[in-house]
Amino acid sequence: AGLLLILGVDTFLDMGRSATNAVGNSIATAVVAKWEGELLSEDAAEANLKSIDAEAAALAHPISA
């Protein structure tokens, strides 16, 4: 019974470790991008997103001649 209790608790602890790892990797990526001067401003990121969305829509629905 003790082993089952440990396994049950470890599942929740593992979720916490995974979340911490994902957040840490995201922050590290943003820090390195900022350090390298590659981090986009909010306006530039929004313009980039619109460009990507328009390109994806064009590829999804090509105009046939």
C-alpha positions as CSV (number, residue, x, y, z in Angstrom):
1,A,0.0,0.0,0.0
2,G,2.9,2.3,0.7
3,L,4.3,2.0,-2.8
4,L,0.9,2.9,-4.4
5,L,0.8,6.0,-2.2
6,I,4.2,7.0,-3.3
7,L,3.4,6.4,-7.0
8,G,0.2,8.4,-6.6
9,V,1.9,11.4,-5.0
10,D,4.8,11.2,-7.5
11,T,2.5,11.8,-10.4
12,F,1.5,15.2,-9.1
13,L,5.1,16.1,-8.2
14,D,6.2,15.0,-11.7
15,M,3.6,17.4,-13.2
16,G,5.1,20.2,-11.1
17,R,8.7,19.3,-12.3
18,S,7.5,19.3,-15.9
19,A,5.8,22.7,-15.6
20,T,8.9,24.2,-13.9
21,N,11.1,22.8,-16.7
22,A,8.9,24.2,-19.4
23,V,8.7,27.6,-17.8
24,G,12.4,27.7,-17.2
25,N,13.2,26.8,-20.8
26,S,10.8,29.4,-22.1
27,I,12.4,32.1,-19.9
28,A,15.9,31.0,-20.9
29,T,15.0,31.2,-24.6
30,A,13.6,34.8,-24.1
31,V,16.7,35.9,-22.2
32,V,19.1,34.6,-24.9
33,A,16.9,36.1,-27.7
34,K,17.0,39.5,-25.8
35,W,20.7,39.2,-25.2
36,E,21.3,38.5,-28.9
37,G,19.0,41.3,-30.0
38,E,16.6,38.9,-31.7
39,L,13.6,39.4,-29.4
40,L,10.8,41.2,-31.4
41,S,8.9,44.1,-30.0
42,E,5.2,43.5,-29.4
43,D,4.2,45.5,-32.5
44,A,6.8,43.6,-34.7
45,A,5.6,40.3,-33.3
46,E,2.0,41.1,-34.1
47,A,2.9,42.1,-37.7
48,N,4.9,38.9,-38.0
49,L,2.0,36.9,-36.8
50,K,-0.4,38.6,-39.3
51,S,2.1,37.8,-42.1
52,I,2.4,34.2,-41.1
53,D,-1.4,33.9,-40.9
54,A,-1.8,35.4,-44.4
55,E,0.8,33.1,-45.8
56,A,-0.9,30.0,-44.2
57,A,-4.3,31.1,-45.5
58,A,-2.9,31.5,-49.0
59,L,-1.3,28.0,-48.8
60,A,-4.5,26.4,-47.5
61,H,-6.7,28.0,-50.1
62,P,-4.7,28.5,-53.3
63,I,-6.5,30.5,-56.1
64,S,-6.9,28.2,-59.1
65,A,-6.5,29.9,-62.5
